[in-house]
Every structure is written in C-alpha cells, then in structure tokens.
Amino acid sequence: MIGDVLRRLKQARRIARAEAEILARQLSPAPHGLRAPLIVSLTSYPARFASLHLVLRSVLQQTVRADRVILWLDEGDQDRLPAEVRALGIETRICPNWRSYKKIVPVLLETPDAYVVTADDDVYYGPDWLEALVRRAESRVVCHRAHRVVLAAGDPLPYGDWQRNISVPETGPLVFPTGVGGVLYAPGVFHPDVTDAALFQELAPSADDVWLYWMHRLAGSRPEKIGGRFRITEWPGTQQQNLRQGNLTGDGNDRAVRALVEHYGFPG
C-alpha cells in the first residue's frame, strides 16, 4: 500500500515536471533538412481531449520544425475540441473511423511522398523528440521505443515473450517499433497493402503496430531503435480506453500476429 502511494506521488511529480517543461518552451526550430516534406500525424477522441493541448504543444514546439502537424478526427469530433486546442491553430482533418490507424493511413493515402512521424495522443514528448528521429532518417523506419521479436523455429513466440522496451540502440529485422514513442517512416517504405482498410480491419483491427511492422518488413525494412529505454509519461485521465493494455494483457497482438503469419508468412 505504501509502495502504491509512493508510485502515485512519483508519477504526479513526473507529470507536473512534464507540463511545466512544455509550457515553458521557447524554441527557435531548425529546418529538418530532408528531401521531402515532414509531417507529424496523430489522432484523438473526446475522452482524451482534456489533455490534448499538452500533447499538441509538445509536438508543435520542437527543436526541428515539421512542415505540417495534422490531427485526424472522426466526423463531429472537431466541434468538441476544447478552446485550449483550438487556440493552437492545429491543422485538423476528418477521416473514417479506423481507430488508431487514423494517425497513419489517411496521411499515407494523401501524401505518399512525405516522411511521416506518428505520435500518440496521451503521452509527453520532449523538445528534441522529432530531431532525434530526423537525424537517423536514412534508416527509413526509426523509433524511440521498440521490442525485439523472439523466434522459435522461424516463427514468432507470443507477444508477451518478446524482449520488451529495448534499452540500447539497435537496427535489424527483429526490431519492432512501438507507436507510443513515435516512429518515423520514410516515403515508399511500406508494402502496397498498408492502406487496405478492409484487410487491416480483418487481420489486425486493434493492432496497428503489428500491421505496420509487417507492412514495412515485407518491403525490406531494417528498423532502427535509437537511444536508451524510452520512459512513457501518460497524461492523467487518458487510460480508461487503452488499446495498448488490451493488446498486451488480452490477445489482440497475438491474434494479429497469427493472422498475419497465416496471410503473409513471417517477414523474416
């Protein structure tokens, strides 16, 4: 019980420091230097709107400037955005209700020649988060947080048996990027099926990380995980509806892996 109280206190301090850091940022962002446009793309929904302005501030105010930051929403949700979000002047677009796929599929359909960096709508991103990804863009798939797929006889073990949250930089076919830390995808890095909504909703309806891993690995990627262990700082009140938890403690990721192995084979 005392341990739970201490953990809650530490979490509250981390959140307070993160919020203060974001609100105090005064940066002069540098050009990204890539040969194609750089887009940061994310999605959200009303249950997370209360803290969304902090997430958006954290991705808008970076040491490197993106050409666009796009927030993808379901029809009608744009009218429910709080004043703190509207005041940021964020580019807001409407797309089909593809759940977490909204942060990646619409932008791939509209701007296939751009570098796309995905972000989640419930975590803190530091001021050099984007710059660190852009610096390694030649790897074509770059992430701050990743697991390592563990195989047995050439097939992946259950998701819970993978090596979680790799603590050192690593590049290779078994590096599995997790979207919560942000991922950079270069133009042309995906298999053509990546935007097939009927297929991803059938094979991996709640496991976009698994789907995206298969799609870039089938196209020959060697994902790169940068930096050390990525610490997730989640904003309060954002975790009542959480796909990550369902995919881990449930079998959402394992069902997706099995379906993709059956459909495509393992892209090893």
C-alpha positions as CSV (number, residue, x, y, z in Angstrom):
1,M,0.0,0.0,0.0
2,I,2.8,2.4,0.9
3,G,4.5,1.4,-2.3
4,D,1.4,2.3,-4.4
5,V,1.3,5.7,-2.7
6,L,4.9,6.4,-3.5
7,R,4.5,5.3,-7.1
8,R,1.5,7.7,-7.5
9,L,3.5,10.5,-5.9
10,K,6.4,10.0,-8.3
11,Q,4.0,9.8,-11.2
12,A,2.4,13.0,-10.2
13,R,5.8,14.7,-10.0
14,R,6.8,13.5,-13.4
15,I,3.5,14.8,-14.9
16,A,3.9,18.2,-13.2
17,R,7.5,18.5,-14.5
18,A,6.5,17.5,-18.0
19,E,3.6,20.0,-18.1
20,A,5.8,22.8,-16.8
21,E,8.6,22.0,-19.3
22,I,6.1,22.1,-22.2
23,L,4.5,25.4,-21.1
24,A,8.0,27.0,-20.7
25,R,9.4,26.0,-24.1
26,Q,10.7,28.9,-26.2
27,L,12.4,27.3,-29.1
28,S,13.7,28.5,-32.5
29,P,13.3,25.3,-34.5
30,A,15.7,24.5,-37.3
31,P,14.8,23.2,-40.8
32,H,14.5,19.4,-40.9
33,G,16.8,19.1,-44.0
34,L,15.0,16.2,-45.5
35,R,14.5,15.9,-49.3
36,A,10.7,15.5,-48.9
37,P,8.1,17.1,-46.7
38,L,8.0,16.1,-43.0
39,I,4.6,15.5,-41.4
40,V,3.8,14.7,-37.8
41,S,0.5,12.9,-37.7
42,L,-1.7,11.9,-34.8
43,T,-5.3,11.2,-33.9
44,S,-7.5,11.6,-30.8
45,Y,-11.1,11.3,-29.5
46,P,-13.2,13.2,-26.9
47,A,-12.2,11.1,-23.9
48,R,-8.6,12.4,-24.3
49,F,-9.4,16.0,-25.3
50,A,-8.8,17.4,-21.8
51,S,-5.0,16.9,-22.1
52,L,-4.7,17.0,-25.8
53,H,-3.4,20.6,-25.9
54,L,-0.3,19.5,-23.9
55,V,0.5,16.7,-26.4
56,L,0.0,19.1,-29.4
57,R,2.1,21.8,-27.8
58,S,4.9,19.2,-27.2
59,V,4.9,18.2,-30.9
60,L,4.5,21.7,-32.3
61,Q,7.3,23.1,-30.2
62,Q,10.3,21.0,-31.2
63,T,14.0,21.8,-32.0
64,V,13.2,20.8,-35.6
65,R,10.2,22.1,-37.5
66,A,7.8,19.8,-39.3
67,D,6.2,21.1,-42.4
68,R,2.7,20.0,-41.1
69,V,1.3,18.7,-37.9
70,I,-2.1,17.0,-38.6
71,L,-4.7,15.9,-36.1
72,W,-7.1,13.3,-37.6
73,L,-10.6,13.1,-36.1
74,D,-13.9,11.3,-36.6
75,E,-16.7,13.4,-38.1
76,G,-18.3,15.6,-35.5
77,D,-15.4,15.4,-33.0
78,Q,-13.9,18.6,-34.3
79,D,-16.9,20.5,-32.8
80,R,-16.0,19.1,-29.4
81,L,-12.4,20.2,-29.3
82,P,-11.7,22.4,-26.2
83,A,-10.6,26.0,-26.5
84,E,-7.0,25.2,-25.5
85,V,-6.7,23.0,-28.6
86,R,-8.4,25.4,-30.9
87,A,-6.1,28.2,-29.8
88,L,-3.1,26.3,-31.2
89,G,-4.3,26.6,-34.8
90,I,-3.6,22.9,-35.4
91,E,-4.5,21.5,-38.8
92,T,-7.5,19.3,-38.2
93,R,-8.8,16.8,-40.7
94,I,-11.7,14.3,-40.8
95,C,-11.2,10.7,-41.8
96,P,-13.0,7.3,-41.5
97,N,-13.2,5.8,-38.0
98,W,-10.2,3.5,-38.3
99,R,-9.3,3.8,-34.6
100,S,-5.6,4.0,-34.1
101,Y,-5.0,3.6,-37.9
102,K,-6.3,7.2,-38.3
103,K,-2.8,8.5,-37.4
104,I,-1.1,6.9,-40.3
105,V,-3.4,5.6,-43.1
106,P,-5.0,8.9,-44.2
107,V,-1.7,10.7,-44.5
108,L,-0.2,7.8,-46.5
109,L,-3.2,8.0,-48.9
110,E,-2.9,11.8,-49.3
111,T,0.8,12.4,-49.2
112,P,2.7,9.1,-50.1
113,D,5.9,11.0,-50.9
114,A,6.3,12.6,-47.4
115,Y,8.2,11.5,-44.3
116,V,5.6,10.7,-41.7
117,V,6.2,10.7,-38.0
118,T,3.4,9.2,-35.9
119,A,2.7,10.3,-32.3
120,D,0.2,9.1,-29.7
121,D,-2.3,11.5,-28.1
122,D,-1.7,10.5,-24.4
123,V,2.0,10.9,-23.7
124,Y,4.7,13.5,-23.2
125,Y,7.3,14.2,-25.9
126,G,10.5,16.0,-25.1
127,P,11.7,19.0,-27.1
128,D,14.3,17.1,-29.2
129,W,12.0,14.1,-29.8
130,L,11.5,14.9,-33.5
131,E,15.1,16.0,-34.2
132,A,16.4,12.6,-32.9
133,L,14.2,10.7,-35.4
134,V,15.0,13.0,-38.3
135,R,18.8,12.6,-37.7
136,R,18.5,8.9,-38.4
137,A,16.0,9.2,-41.3
138,E,18.3,7.3,-43.6
139,S,17.3,4.1,-41.8
140,R,13.8,4.7,-43.2
141,V,12.0,3.3,-40.2
142,V,13.2,5.0,-36.9
143,C,11.7,4.8,-33.4
144,H,12.4,5.8,-29.9
145,R,10.8,2.7,-28.3
146,A,10.9,-0.9,-29.6
147,H,10.6,-4.5,-28.6
148,R,12.7,-7.3,-30.1
149,V,10.7,-10.1,-31.7
150,V,11.7,-13.5,-30.4
151,L,11.5,-16.5,-32.7
152,A,11.3,-20.2,-32.3
153,A,11.9,-22.4,-35.4
154,G,11.4,-19.3,-37.5
155,D,8.1,-18.3,-36.1
156,P,7.4,-15.5,-33.5
157,L,6.8,-16.5,-29.9
158,P,3.7,-15.0,-28.2
159,Y,3.9,-11.2,-27.8
160,G,4.4,-11.4,-24.0
161,D,7.6,-13.4,-24.6
162,W,9.3,-10.8,-26.8
163,Q,12.1,-8.7,-25.3
164,R,10.3,-5.6,-24.2
165,N,11.4,-1.9,-24.4
166,I,14.9,-2.4,-25.7
167,S,17.4,-0.5,-23.6
168,V,20.1,0.2,-26.2
169,P,20.2,1.3,-29.8
170,E,19.6,-1.5,-32.3
171,T,19.0,-2.0,-36.0
172,G,17.6,-5.1,-37.7
173,P,14.7,-7.1,-38.9
174,L,13.5,-8.1,-35.5
175,V,13.3,-4.6,-34.1
176,F,9.6,-4.0,-33.6
177,P,8.7,-0.3,-33.3
178,T,6.0,0.7,-30.8
179,G,4.0,3.7,-31.8
180,V,3.8,5.2,-28.3
181,G,7.3,6.5,-28.6
182,G,6.8,8.0,-32.0
183,V,8.0,6.4,-35.3
184,L,9.4,8.0,-38.5
185,Y,8.5,6.3,-41.8
186,A,10.3,7.3,-45.0
187,P,8.5,7.6,-48.3
188,G,7.9,4.3,-50.1
189,V,8.9,2.2,-47.0
190,F,5.6,0.2,-46.9
191,H,4.1,-2.8,-48.8
192,P,1.2,-1.6,-51.1
193,D,-1.3,-3.3,-48.8
194,V,-0.6,-0.9,-45.9
195,T,-3.6,1.3,-46.8
196,D,-6.0,-1.6,-47.5
197,A,-8.7,-0.8,-44.8
198,A,-10.7,-4.0,-45.4
199,L,-7.6,-6.0,-44.9
200,F,-6.1,-4.4,-41.8
201,Q,-9.5,-4.3,-40.1
202,E,-9.9,-8.0,-40.8
203,L,-6.3,-9.1,-39.8
204,A,-5.3,-6.6,-37.2
205,P,-8.2,-4.5,-36.2
206,S,-6.7,-3.1,-32.9
207,A,-3.0,-3.8,-33.5
208,D,-1.7,-1.1,-35.8
209,D,1.9,-1.6,-34.5
210,V,1.8,-5.2,-35.7
211,W,0.2,-4.4,-39.1
212,L,2.8,-1.6,-39.7
213,Y,5.7,-3.9,-38.8
214,W,4.5,-6.5,-41.3
215,M,4.0,-3.9,-44.0
216,H,7.5,-2.3,-43.8
217,R,9.2,-5.6,-43.2
218,L,7.6,-7.1,-46.3
219,A,9.1,-4.2,-48.2
220,G,12.6,-5.0,-46.8
221,S,13.0,-2.5,-43.9
222,R,15.6,-2.7,-41.2
223,P,14.0,-0.7,-38.4
224,E,16.3,1.3,-36.2
225,K,15.6,1.9,-32.5
226,I,17.5,5.0,-31.2
227,G,18.6,6.0,-27.7
228,G,18.1,4.2,-24.4
229,R,15.0,2.8,-22.7
230,F,12.0,5.1,-23.5
231,R,10.0,6.2,-20.4
232,I,6.3,6.7,-21.1
233,T,4.8,9.6,-19.2
234,E,1.0,9.4,-19.7
235,W,-1.3,12.3,-19.1
236,P,-3.9,11.8,-16.3
237,G,-7.3,10.6,-17.4
238,T,-6.2,9.2,-20.8
239,Q,-6.0,5.5,-19.9
240,Q,-9.6,4.5,-19.4
241,Q,-9.7,3.4,-23.0
242,N,-6.3,2.0,-23.9
243,L,-5.6,-0.3,-26.9
244,R,-2.0,-0.9,-25.7
245,Q,-3.2,-2.5,-22.5
246,G,-5.8,-4.6,-24.3
247,N,-3.3,-5.9,-26.8
248,L,-0.8,-6.8,-24.1
249,T,-3.0,-8.3,-21.4
250,G,-5.5,-9.6,-23.8
251,D,-4.6,-11.3,-27.0
252,G,-5.1,-8.6,-29.6
253,N,-1.5,-8.5,-30.7
254,D,-1.2,-12.3,-30.7
255,R,-4.3,-12.7,-32.8
256,A,-3.0,-10.2,-35.2
257,V,0.4,-11.9,-35.4
258,R,-1.3,-15.3,-36.1
259,A,-3.5,-13.8,-38.8
260,L,-0.6,-12.0,-40.5
261,V,1.6,-15.1,-40.4
262,E,-1.2,-17.1,-42.0
263,H,-1.8,-14.5,-44.6
264,Y,1.7,-13.4,-45.5
265,G,4.1,-15.6,-43.6
266,F,6.6,-14.1,-41.2
267,P,8.6,-11.4,-42.9
268,G,12.0,-12.6,-41.6
